[in-house]
């Protein structure tokens, strides 16, 4: 994956949330800075890091900063992961295409 140069606009991303709603990167960027954390539930580094990101989510919620976890797993696996690691913040799933 190629990194974007500083100052480059991110491509449009639309994802489905665990509760079936739509997340739009463009809409979120309109409200302020956005951090997307991509993860896989079987990744030990992700298992270690996401609880810290959850704390940041809770600390910055309502302050114009959007933190979003983007799961590479299906809804069932992601929901179980969130329960196990006590994640209550915003977790997205890849939007199905086609």
VMD Tcl script that draws the C-alpha trace (Angstrom):
set ca {
  {0.00 0.00 0.00}
  {1.36 3.40 -0.95}
  {1.34 6.08 1.73}
  {-0.17 9.48 0.96}
  {2.18 12.43 1.00}
  {1.54 15.08 3.66}
  {-1.17 17.45 2.49}
  {-2.67 14.95 0.03}
  {-6.43 14.53 0.30}
  {-7.46 11.01 1.37}
  {-9.59 9.02 -1.07}
  {-13.31 8.77 -0.25}
  {-14.05 5.88 2.08}
  {-17.53 4.69 3.00}
  {-17.94 1.87 5.50}
  {-20.78 0.09 7.28}
  {-20.76 0.23 11.09}
  {-21.49 -2.73 13.31}
  {-24.96 -1.29 13.92}
  {-25.63 -1.04 10.16}
  {-25.14 2.71 9.75}
  {-22.91 4.33 7.12}
  {-19.59 6.01 7.93}
  {-18.23 8.49 5.39}
  {-14.65 9.70 5.68}
  {-15.51 12.91 3.81}
  {-18.32 13.71 6.27}
  {-16.08 12.96 9.26}
  {-13.27 15.13 7.86}
  {-15.78 17.96 7.60}
  {-16.08 17.85 11.41}
  {-12.32 17.74 12.12}
  {-9.30 15.41 12.22}
  {-9.87 11.67 11.68}
  {-7.77 8.70 12.77}
  {-8.54 5.40 11.02}
  {-6.99 2.38 12.76}
  {-7.11 -0.71 10.52}
  {-7.00 -4.02 12.40}
  {-7.53 -7.77 12.24}
  {-8.87 -9.55 15.33}
  {-6.13 -12.22 15.22}
  {-3.31 -9.63 15.19}
  {-1.47 -9.54 18.57}
  {-0.30 -5.97 17.96}
  {-3.89 -4.91 17.26}
  {-5.10 -6.65 20.41}
  {-2.52 -4.68 22.39}
  {-3.08 -1.31 20.66}
  {-6.87 -1.03 20.30}
  {-7.62 -0.66 24.04}
  {-5.33 2.42 24.03}
  {-7.14 3.79 20.99}
  {-10.42 3.14 22.81}
  {-9.20 5.36 25.66}
  {-8.33 8.09 23.14}
  {-11.78 7.70 21.59}
  {-13.42 8.16 24.98}
  {-11.18 11.15 25.84}
  {-11.76 12.99 22.54}
  {-15.40 12.06 21.93}
  {-17.35 15.26 21.30}
  {-14.18 17.36 20.88}
  {-14.03 17.38 17.07}
  {-11.64 14.43 16.70}
  {-12.92 11.19 15.15}
  {-11.17 7.89 15.94}
  {-12.44 4.87 14.02}
  {-11.35 1.22 14.11}
  {-11.69 -0.46 10.71}
  {-11.99 -4.24 11.01}
  {-10.78 -6.67 8.36}
  {-13.02 -9.33 9.87}
  {-16.74 -10.01 9.59}
  {-19.32 -8.58 11.98}
  {-19.52 -11.70 14.20}
  {-15.75 -11.89 14.76}
  {-15.46 -8.13 15.24}
  {-18.32 -8.03 17.77}
  {-16.73 -10.85 19.78}
  {-13.37 -9.03 19.66}
  {-14.98 -5.80 20.90}
  {-16.63 -7.61 23.81}
  {-13.44 -9.46 24.77}
  {-11.32 -6.28 24.76}
  {-14.11 -4.05 26.14}
  {-14.17 -1.74 23.11}
  {-17.21 0.54 23.14}
  {-16.08 3.12 20.58}
  {-16.79 3.33 16.89}
  {-15.79 0.20 14.98}
  {-16.42 -0.04 11.25}
  {-16.53 -2.94 8.84}
  {-15.49 -2.81 5.19}
  {-18.48 -1.85 3.03}
  {-19.42 -4.75 0.72}
  {-18.99 -3.96 -2.94}
  {-21.06 -5.27 -5.81}
}
mol new
graphics top color blue
foreach p $ca { graphics top sphere $p radius 0.5 }
foreach p [lrange $ca 0 end-1] q [lrange $ca 1 end] { graphics top cylinder $p $q radius 0.2 }
display resetview
